[in-house]
Amino acid sequence: MLRMSSISTAMLLGSPQANIARMQSEMVRLNTEIVTGRMADVGLNLGSGTAQSVTLHIDLEALDALAASNETVASRLTQTQAALEGMRSGAESFLSVLVSANSTDSPRVLVQAAQSALDSFVAGANASDGRSYLFGGINSGTAPITTNGTPQAAIDAAFLAKFGFAQDDPAAASIDAADLADFLDHEFADLFGDPEWGTSWSSASDQTLSARISPGETLSASVSANDTAMRKLAQVYSMVARLGMDGMSSAASDVIINKATELLGRGIDDMVVLQSGVGEMQNRVGAARERIATQQTILGTRIGTLEGVDPAEAKVKIDTLSTQIEMSYSLTAKLLQMSLLNYV
């Protein structure tokens, strides 16, 4: 028995409208892919290959995190190098003053120059990147060096214990040059060794900050204010500025000047070594940044191959869909105009 299905106007109108909704959804997807250059639904398109895509994205995110960290490390090392350069330059300038002071009798001027150099040294040693102190080691939240209070008290106590009077006492003019030399080599020098340095002068940690600069490489990426070079600079400046040499005999003053000149020369050499070490850190970070950039490019290319779309092809599909939608709207309009009244 032959059956005939009835076709209503509602059915005729509903079919194009359903197609229009589907095509509009498809156009949204294609537009998204053109904008992003990536499949709108990676899981749907790649199927079992999605696991590879996820792994690549995880690896790329890890590299991105390392790249960002290395930018911070590189910036910190640049600031560290600049601070060290300032301290070394200041030491060289003061060394010139010391050398010329051997042939002059202006100890008060030398004392003032030493105090100025000490203040500049402390400012450099307490340099910060805005978040932490560069020379604090792992104790980077506290300014590493102080020169007032405890350090001055330690110097005063050592001087008093050795000579029986304070630096500004008139009796300082009678200090024997040999006794002063012995004091500089022992009691005074001990103030800049361990444990006195950590007790009086420094709150820095011997352990420096480390940074992972590549998947398999960790770097010591900071310098501690407890380094020997910094101790020597502090010792020289304090020796000249705070032992009252302007009230001593010329023989005693010469002892301080000669000792300070010798020690400062070694301190400058140590600063050069320290700067070379920071330069090596910078080179390693730079090399790691280049390697990571190469790896990021490789992973990005692989991800693009897996998930990328052809914008030209997507544009052709959008144009085709636009044409089909226009035809559907046209057909719908014609169907709406159909009426039995037109045939009465």
Phi, psi and chi 1 to 4 in degrees:
 res  aa     phi    psi   chi1   chi2   chi3   chi4
   1 MET       -  128.2 -178.8 -177.5 -164.4      -
   2 LEU   -80.3  127.1 -178.7   61.2      -      -
   3 ARG  -112.8  141.9  -70.1 -171.3  177.8 -178.7
   4 MET  -120.7  128.6  -63.7 -175.8   63.8      -
   5 SER   -84.5  138.6  -61.2      -      -      -
   6 SER   -80.9  142.7   61.6      -      -      -
   7 ILE  -116.3  115.0  -60.9  176.9      -      -
   8 SER   -96.3  164.1   66.8      -      -      -
   9 THR   -63.7  -34.8  -58.4      -      -      -
  10 ALA   -62.1  -40.5      -      -      -      -
  11 MET   -66.2  -40.9  -72.2 -177.3   60.9      -
  12 LEU   -64.0  -37.0  -70.9  173.7      -      -
  13 LEU   -74.9  -35.2  -70.1  172.6      -      -
  14 GLY   -71.0  -34.2      -      -      -      -
  15 SER   -63.1  -50.3  179.6      -      -      -
  16 PRO   -63.6  -36.4  -21.7   32.9      -      -
  17 GLN   -64.5  -38.8  -69.8  174.4   -8.8      -
  18 ALA   -64.7  -40.5      -      -      -      -
  19 ASN   -66.3  -38.1  -74.0  -26.3      -      -
  20 ILE   -61.3  -45.1  -71.2  172.4      -      -
  21 ALA   -60.7  -43.1      -      -      -      -
  22 ARG   -63.9  -44.5  178.0 -175.1   58.2   77.3
  23 MET   -68.7  -35.6  -71.0 -174.0  -72.8      -
  24 GLN   -64.9  -39.7  -72.8  175.4  -29.7      -
  25 SER   -62.8  -40.3  176.0      -      -      -
  26 GLU   -65.7  -37.3 -177.5   68.7    5.8      -
  27 MET   -65.5  -39.3  -76.1 -173.8   68.9      -
  28 VAL   -60.1  -43.6  170.4      -      -      -
  29 ARG   -62.5  -45.8 -179.0 -175.1   67.9   79.8
  30 LEU   -65.5  -39.3  -69.0  169.6      -      -
  31 ASN   -62.4  -40.3  -85.6  -43.9      -      -
  32 THR   -61.1  -42.3  -60.5      -      -      -
  33 GLU   -67.4  -35.4  -67.9 -176.8  -13.6      -
  34 ILE   -66.0  -42.0  -71.4  176.1      -      -
  35 VAL   -67.9  -45.3  171.1      -      -      -
  36 THR   -89.0  -21.8   62.8      -      -      -
  37 GLY    71.4   16.0      -      -      -      -
  38 ARG  -135.5  150.1 -179.2  173.0  179.4  -99.4
  39 MET   -54.9  136.4  -62.9  170.6 -179.3      -
  40 ALA   -68.6  -33.9      -      -      -      -
  41 ASP  -130.2   90.2 -168.7  -28.8      -      -
  42 VAL   -63.2  -44.3  175.0      -      -      -
  43 GLY   -59.5  -42.8      -      -      -      -
  44 LEU   -66.0  -39.3  179.8   63.3      -      -
  45 ASN   -80.0  -37.3  -75.0  -86.6      -      -
  46 LEU   -90.9  -24.4  -66.0 -177.0      -      -
  47 GLY    61.9 -122.3      -      -      -      -
  48 SER   -67.1  -18.7   60.6      -      -      -
  49 GLY   -75.1   -5.0      -      -      -      -
  50 THR   -62.3  -33.5  -54.7      -      -      -
  51 ALA   -60.5  -40.6      -      -      -      -
  52 GLN   -64.1  -40.8 -178.2 -177.1    3.1      -
  53 SER   -62.4  -44.2  174.0      -      -      -
  54 VAL   -61.3  -43.7  170.5      -      -      -
  55 THR   -61.7  -43.0  -60.8      -      -      -
  56 LEU   -63.3  -40.3  -70.0  174.3      -      -
  57 HIS   -65.3  -39.9  -84.6  -73.4      -      -
  58 ILE   -62.3  -45.0  -68.9  173.6      -      -
  59 ASP   -62.8  -39.9  -68.5  -17.0      -      -
  60 LEU   -67.8  -40.5 -177.1   57.6      -      -
  61 GLU   -62.9  -37.8  -72.2  172.8    2.5      -
  62 ALA   -64.1  -41.4      -      -      -      -
  63 LEU   -66.4  -38.7  -71.1  177.2      -      -
  64 ASP   -61.4  -40.4  -70.4  -16.7      -      -
  65 ALA   -65.2  -41.6      -      -      -      -
  66 LEU   -64.5  -40.5  -82.3  174.9      -      -
  67 ALA   -61.4  -43.3      -      -      -      -
  68 ALA   -65.0  -41.5      -      -      -      -
  69 SER   -63.7  -40.1  173.5      -      -      -
  70 ASN   -66.7  -31.2  -77.6  -15.4      -      -
  71 GLU   -62.8  -41.7  -69.4  -62.8  -36.1      -
  72 THR   -65.9  -44.1  -59.1      -      -      -
  73 VAL   -62.6  -44.2  172.2      -      -      -
  74 ALA   -61.6  -42.2      -      -      -      -
  75 SER   -63.5  -42.7  175.0      -      -      -
  76 ARG   -63.9  -41.4 -174.5 -178.6  178.6   88.6
  77 LEU   -67.4  -36.3  -72.2  175.8      -      -
  78 THR   -62.1  -43.6  -62.7      -      -      -
  79 GLN   -67.5  -36.8  -66.0  175.4   71.4      -
  80 THR   -62.7  -44.4  -61.2      -      -      -
  81 GLN   -62.9  -40.4 -169.8   69.2  -85.1      -
  82 ALA   -64.8  -41.2      -      -      -      -
  83 ALA   -65.6  -41.3      -      -      -      -
  84 LEU   -64.4  -40.1  -70.3  173.9      -      -
  85 GLU   -61.9  -41.0  176.7   63.1   23.7      -
  86 GLY   -63.0  -42.4      -      -      -      -
  87 MET   -67.1  -40.4  -74.2 -174.6  -87.2      -
  88 ARG   -66.7  -42.7 -177.1 -176.8   62.8   79.8
  89 SER   -61.6  -41.8  177.1      -      -      -
  90 GLY   -62.9  -38.8      -      -      -      -
  91 ALA   -66.3  -40.1      -      -      -      -
  92 GLU   -65.4  -39.4  -69.8  175.4  -16.3      -
  93 SER   -64.3  -42.3  -63.7      -      -      -
  94 PHE   -70.0  -31.8 -172.9   64.5      -      -
  95 LEU   -62.1  -38.5 -178.4   60.1      -      -
  96 SER   -61.7  -40.0  -61.9      -      -      -
  97 VAL   -65.0  -41.2  174.1      -      -      -
  98 LEU   -64.0  -43.9  -78.5  174.7      -      -
  99 VAL   -62.1  -43.2  170.9      -      -      -
 100 SER   -72.9  -24.1   62.9      -      -      -
 101 ALA   -69.5  -20.3      -      -      -      -
 102 ASN   -62.4  -25.2  -78.4  -49.2      -      -
 103 SER  -108.9   15.2   57.7      -      -      -
 104 THR  -124.9  166.7   68.5      -      -      -
 105 ASP  -125.8   62.5   29.1  -39.8      -      -
 106 SER  -128.7   64.3   52.8      -      -      -
 107 PRO   -62.1  -31.3   20.4  -32.7      -      -
 108 ARG   -63.6  -40.9 -175.9  172.8  -62.0  -82.3
 109 VAL   -62.5  -39.8  173.4      -      -      -
 110 LEU   -65.8  -40.5 -167.7   58.6      -      -
 111 VAL   -61.5  -44.3  168.9      -      -      -
 112 GLN   -64.0  -40.6  -67.7  172.5  -11.5      -
 113 ALA   -64.3  -38.2      -      -      -      -
 114 ALA   -66.4  -40.3      -      -      -      -
 115 GLN   -64.6  -41.6 -176.1   58.8   55.1      -
 116 SER   -62.9  -42.7  178.0      -      -      -
 117 ALA   -64.9  -37.5      -      -      -      -
 118 LEU   -64.8  -43.5  180.0   59.4      -      -
 119 ASP   -62.0  -42.1  -67.8  -19.5      -      -
 120 SER   -66.1  -39.7  -64.4      -      -      -
 121 PHE   -61.1  -45.5  162.7   75.1      -      -
 122 VAL   -62.8  -41.4  171.5      -      -      -
 123 ALA   -61.0  -41.8      -      -      -      -
 124 GLY   -67.7  -41.9      -      -      -      -
 125 ALA   -67.3  -25.8      -      -      -      -
 126 ASN   -98.4   19.7  -71.2  -21.2      -      -
 127 ALA   -61.3  145.4      -      -      -      -
 128 SER  -131.8  151.7  168.1      -      -      -
 129 ASP   -93.4   11.9   62.7   -0.2      -      -
 130 GLY    97.8  -15.6      -      -      -      -
 131 ARG  -123.2  -31.7  -67.1  167.4  -62.7 -170.2
 132 SER  -153.3  163.9   59.4      -      -      -
 133 TYR   -84.0  133.8  -69.2   95.5      -      -
 134 LEU   -65.6  -33.2  -59.7  178.0      -      -
 135 PHE  -110.3   21.9  -59.8  103.3      -      -
 136 GLY   -87.3   -4.5      -      -      -      -
 137 GLY    66.0 -144.9      -      -      -      -
 138 ILE   -73.6  -14.0   59.3  173.7      -      -
 139 ASN   -92.6   59.1 -172.0   24.5      -      -
 140 SER   -83.6   -0.8   59.0      -      -      -
 141 GLY   -89.3   -3.9      -      -      -      -
 142 THR  -124.3  138.4  -56.3      -      -      -
 143 ALA   -56.8  124.3      -      -      -      -
 144 PRO   -72.9  -29.9   21.7  -31.2      -      -
 145 ILE  -121.9  137.4  -62.8  -65.5      -      -
 146 THR  -131.8  148.0 -178.7      -      -      -
 147 THR  -119.4  -11.7   58.1      -      -      -
 148 ASN   -98.9  170.7  -64.0  -44.0      -      -
 149 GLY    70.3 -111.8      -      -      -      -
 150 THR   -59.2  -47.0  -55.6      -      -      -
 151 PRO   -58.1  -46.2  -25.3   35.9      -      -
 152 GLN   -64.7  -39.6 -175.3   61.1   54.2      -
 153 ALA   -62.9  -38.0      -      -      -      -
 154 ALA   -66.7  -40.5      -      -      -      -
 155 ILE   -64.6  -46.1  -67.5  173.1      -      -
 156 ASP   -60.2  -42.4  -65.8  -14.4      -      -
 157 ALA   -67.0  -41.2      -      -      -      -
 158 ALA   -65.3  -41.4      -      -      -      -
 159 PHE   -64.9  -45.9 -169.2   95.0      -      -
 160 LEU   -62.4  -41.8 -179.8   62.5      -      -
 161 ALA   -64.8  -33.8      -      -      -      -
 162 LYS   -78.4  -45.2  177.3   70.7  173.8 -179.4
 163 PHE  -109.6  -15.0  -60.0  107.9      -      -
 164 GLY    86.3    5.7      -      -      -      -
 165 PHE  -153.1  166.3   47.7   80.0      -      -
 166 ALA   -81.7  167.8      -      -      -      -
 167 GLN   -61.8  -35.6  -62.7   95.5  -54.7      -
 168 ASP   -89.2    7.0   58.0   -4.7      -      -
 169 ASP   -74.2  139.8 -167.1  -66.3      -      -
 170 PRO   -55.8  -23.4  -26.4   35.2      -      -
 171 ALA   -66.0  -15.6      -      -      -      -
 172 ALA   -60.2  -23.9      -      -      -      -
 173 ALA   -67.2  -17.1      -      -      -      -
 174 SER   -99.3    4.5   63.7      -      -      -
 175 ILE   -63.4  128.9  -67.5  177.0      -      -
 176 ASP   -72.3  137.6 -179.6   71.3      -      -
 177 ALA   -59.1  -39.7      -      -      -      -
 178 ALA   -66.7  -40.7      -      -      -      -
 179 ASP   -64.5  -38.9  -71.6  -18.2      -      -
 180 LEU   -66.3  -40.7 -179.0   60.1      -      -
 181 ALA   -61.5  -41.1      -      -      -      -
 182 ASP   -64.0  -40.6 -178.6   73.8      -      -
 183 PHE   -61.7  -44.1  171.6   71.5      -      -
 184 LEU   -64.3  -36.3  -65.4  178.8      -      -
 185 ASP   -79.5  -19.7  -72.4  -20.8      -      -
 186 HIS  -120.9  -82.5  -64.0   94.4      -      -
 187 GLU   -59.0  -44.4  -69.5   90.6  -17.1      -
 188 PHE   -70.5  -43.4 -175.0   73.9      -      -
 189 ALA   -61.8  -33.7      -      -      -      -
 190 ASP   -62.2  -26.6  -71.8  -15.3      -      -
 191 LEU   -64.8  -18.4  -60.7  177.3      -      -
 192 PHE  -111.3    8.3  -58.9   87.8      -      -
 193 GLY  -103.4 -172.5      -      -      -      -
 194 ASP   -95.0  141.1  -68.2  -37.0      -      -
 195 PRO   -93.9   -0.6   34.1  -35.0      -      -
 196 GLU   -60.9  -35.7  -74.0   79.8    1.8      -
 197 TRP   -59.5  -46.1  173.8 -101.5      -      -
 198 GLY   -71.2  -26.9      -      -      -      -
 199 THR   -77.2  -41.9  -59.2      -      -      -
 200 SER  -102.8  -39.2  -58.4      -      -      -
 201 TRP  -104.0  -45.6  -71.1   83.8      -      -
 202 SER  -118.8  138.7  173.1      -      -      -
 203 SER  -109.8    9.4   62.0      -      -      -
 204 ALA   -73.8  157.2      -      -      -      -
 205 SER   -96.1  143.2  165.8      -      -      -
 206 ASP   -65.3  -30.7  -71.1  -24.4      -      -
 207 GLN   -77.3  123.7 -177.0  179.1  -11.5      -
 208 THR   -90.7  164.8   55.9      -      -      -
 209 LEU   -71.0  140.7  -65.1  173.8      -      -
 210 SER  -113.8  154.4  -63.7      -      -      -
 211 ALA  -141.7  138.2      -      -      -      -
 212 ARG   -85.9  112.3 -170.1  163.9   66.2   96.2
 213 ILE  -100.1   -9.8   60.1  173.9      -      -
 214 SER  -157.3  167.1   68.4      -      -      -
 215 PRO   -52.3  -29.6  -30.6   37.0      -      -
 216 GLY  -123.4   21.2      -      -      -      -
 217 GLU  -138.6  126.3 -176.0  178.5   10.7      -
 218 THR  -116.6  140.7  -60.6      -      -      -
 219 LEU  -127.1  138.1  173.1   72.4      -      -
 220 SER   -76.2  109.9  175.9      -      -      -
 221 ALA  -113.2   33.4      -      -      -      -
 222 SER  -157.3  173.3   69.1      -      -      -
 223 VAL  -127.0  141.0  174.0      -      -      -
 224 SER   -95.7  143.7  172.1      -      -      -
 225 ALA   -66.8   -7.7      -      -      -      -
 226 ASN   -84.0    0.9  -65.1  -21.4      -      -
 227 ASP   -60.7  148.2 -171.5   88.5      -      -
 228 THR   -56.4  -38.5  -58.2      -      -      -
 229 ALA   -58.9  -43.6      -      -      -      -
 230 MET   -70.7  -35.4  -64.8 -162.7 -177.5      -
 231 ARG   -62.8  -40.7  -61.6 -171.4 -167.3 -150.1
 232 LYS   -65.2  -40.9  -74.2  178.1 -179.6  175.2
 233 LEU   -63.3  -45.6  -63.1 -169.4      -      -
 234 ALA   -61.6  -38.1      -      -      -      -
 235 GLN   -64.6  -44.8 -176.0  175.5   -8.3      -
 236 VAL   -64.0  -50.3  167.7      -      -      -
 237 TYR   -61.9  -41.0  -60.9  145.4      -      -
 238 SER   -68.8  -36.9  -61.3      -      -      -
 239 MET   -58.5  -45.2 -178.4 -173.2  -58.4      -
 240 VAL   -80.7  -37.4  178.3      -      -      -
 241 ALA   -84.0  -27.7      -      -      -      -
 242 ARG  -126.0   10.9  -61.6 -168.3  168.6 -177.9
 243 LEU  -103.4    5.3  -70.2 -177.8      -      -
 244 GLY    71.9   35.4      -      -      -      -
 245 MET   -64.8  -22.1   65.1  171.9  -71.8      -
 246 ASP   -71.8   -8.8   50.6  -17.7      -      -
 247 GLY  -107.8    4.3      -      -      -      -
 248 MET   -96.0  169.7  -63.8  179.0 -179.2      -
 249 SER   -68.8  161.9   65.4      -      -      -
 250 SER   -62.7  -33.6   57.9      -      -      -
 251 ALA   -65.3  -44.2      -      -      -      -
 252 ALA   -67.7  -40.1      -      -      -      -
 253 SER   -61.2  -40.0  -66.2      -      -      -
 254 ASP   -63.1  -33.4  -76.7  -17.0      -      -
 255 VAL   -61.5  -45.5  168.3      -      -      -
 256 ILE   -65.2  -44.6  -70.1  179.4      -      -
 257 ILE   -62.7  -45.1  -68.1  171.8      -      -
 258 ASN   -66.1  -41.9  -68.2  -24.9      -      -
 259 LYS   -65.8  -42.6 -177.6   65.4  176.2  179.4
 260 ALA   -64.5  -39.3      -      -      -      -
 261 THR   -63.7  -45.5  -58.5      -      -      -
 262 GLU   -62.8  -47.4  172.5 -162.6   -9.5      -
 263 LEU   -68.6  -37.4 -170.2   60.7      -      -
 264 LEU   -68.3  -35.9 -171.5   54.9      -      -
 265 GLY   -59.6  -42.9      -      -      -      -
 266 ARG   -68.2  -37.3  -63.4 -155.5  -53.1  -92.9
 267 GLY   -63.4  -39.3      -      -      -      -
 268 ILE   -65.0  -41.4  -69.9  171.5      -      -
 269 ASP   -60.6  -41.2  -70.5  -19.6      -      -
 270 ASP   -65.8  -35.4  -70.8  -15.4      -      -
 271 MET   -65.2  -38.2  -72.6  -64.2  -70.4      -
 272 VAL   -62.2  -42.8  171.0      -      -      -
 273 VAL   -62.6  -41.6  172.6      -      -      -
 274 LEU   -62.6  -43.4 -159.8   56.1      -      -
 275 GLN   -65.0  -36.4  -75.1 -173.8  -88.9      -
 276 SER   -63.5  -38.4  -62.6      -      -      -
 277 GLY   -63.4  -41.9      -      -      -      -
 278 VAL   -66.4  -37.7  173.9      -      -      -
 279 GLY   -61.0  -38.9      -      -      -      -
 280 GLU   -65.2  -39.8  176.4   59.4   26.2      -
 281 MET   -59.7  -44.0  -65.1  177.3 -162.4      -
 282 GLN   -62.1  -40.1  -69.7  176.4  -62.4      -
 283 ASN   -63.8  -40.9  -70.4  -23.5      -      -
 284 ARG   -67.3  -40.2  -71.7  178.2   60.9 -173.9
 285 VAL   -64.4  -42.0  172.6      -      -      -
 286 GLY   -61.2  -42.8      -      -      -      -
 287 ALA   -65.0  -39.7      -      -      -      -
 288 ALA   -64.9  -38.6      -      -      -      -
 289 ARG   -62.8  -39.9  -69.4  164.8   76.4 -176.7
 290 GLU   -66.2  -43.3  -69.0  179.1    1.3      -
 291 ARG   -63.3  -42.9  -68.5 -164.6  -57.3  -88.7
 292 ILE   -65.1  -39.8  -72.2  174.5      -      -
 293 ALA   -61.1  -40.0      -      -      -      -
 294 THR   -64.3  -44.5  -60.2      -      -      -
 295 GLN   -65.2  -37.4  -67.1  169.6  -17.5      -
 296 GLN   -62.2  -41.5  -74.1  173.7  -51.9      -
 297 THR   -63.3  -42.8  -60.0      -      -      -
 298 ILE   -63.8  -47.4  -67.9  171.9      -      -
 299 LEU   -65.0  -40.0  -73.7  179.4      -      -
 300 GLY   -61.3  -39.0      -      -      -      -
 301 THR   -66.2  -42.7  -60.1      -      -      -
 302 ARG   -64.7  -41.2  -68.4  179.3   62.6 -173.0
 303 ILE   -64.8  -41.8  -69.8  171.9      -      -
 304 GLY   -61.8  -37.5      -      -      -      -
 305 THR   -65.4  -38.8  -59.5      -      -      -
 306 LEU   -74.3  -44.9  -86.9  175.6      -      -
 307 GLU  -108.3   -8.6  -57.6  177.7   -2.7      -
 308 GLY   -70.3  156.0      -      -      -      -
 309 VAL  -123.3  159.2  -64.5      -      -      -
 310 ASP   -90.2  109.4 -176.7   -6.4      -      -
 311 PRO   -58.4  -36.6  -23.0   33.9      -      -
 312 ALA   -64.7  -42.5      -      -      -      -
 313 GLU   -65.9  -41.5 -178.6 -178.6  -13.6      -
 314 ALA   -64.1  -36.4      -      -      -      -
 315 LYS   -65.0  -40.5 -178.1   63.9  169.5   59.1
 316 VAL   -61.7  -42.4  170.2      -      -      -
 317 LYS   -63.9  -40.3  -70.2 -179.4  179.1  178.7
 318 ILE   -63.1  -42.8  -73.7  177.1      -      -
 319 ASP   -62.2  -41.4  -68.8  -18.1      -      -
 320 THR   -63.9  -44.6  -59.0      -      -      -
 321 LEU   -63.6  -39.8  -73.4  170.9      -      -
 322 SER   -59.4  -42.7  -64.6      -      -      -
 323 THR   -62.9  -44.2  -59.1      -      -      -
 324 GLN   -64.6  -38.3  -68.9  175.4  -11.5      -
 325 ILE   -65.4  -42.0  -71.1  172.5      -      -
 326 GLU   -61.2  -40.6  -70.6  175.8    3.6      -
 327 MET   -64.3  -39.6  -68.1  174.1   62.3      -
 328 SER   -65.5  -42.2  -67.3      -      -      -
 329 TYR   -62.3  -40.2  -82.8  129.1      -      -
 330 SER   -63.6  -44.0  177.8      -      -      -
 331 LEU   -63.6  -41.5  177.9   58.5      -      -
 332 THR   -62.1  -41.0  -59.9      -      -      -
 333 ALA   -62.6  -40.8      -      -      -      -
 334 LYS   -66.3  -39.4  -71.3 -176.9  178.9  -61.5
 335 LEU   -64.6  -36.9  -71.9  173.0      -      -
 336 LEU   -65.9  -26.3  -71.5  172.1      -      -
 337 GLN   -81.8  -13.0  -67.9  172.7    2.7      -
 338 MET   -72.2  133.8  -67.4  178.1   63.4      -
 339 SER  -154.5  142.8  172.7      -      -      -
 340 LEU   -63.4  -23.0  -69.8  175.7      -      -
 341 LEU   -62.9  -25.0  -64.1  175.8      -      -
 342 ASN   -68.9  -16.9  -66.3  -27.8      -      -
 343 TYR  -113.3    8.7  -57.1   96.2      -      -
 344 VAL   -81.7      -  174.2      -      -      -
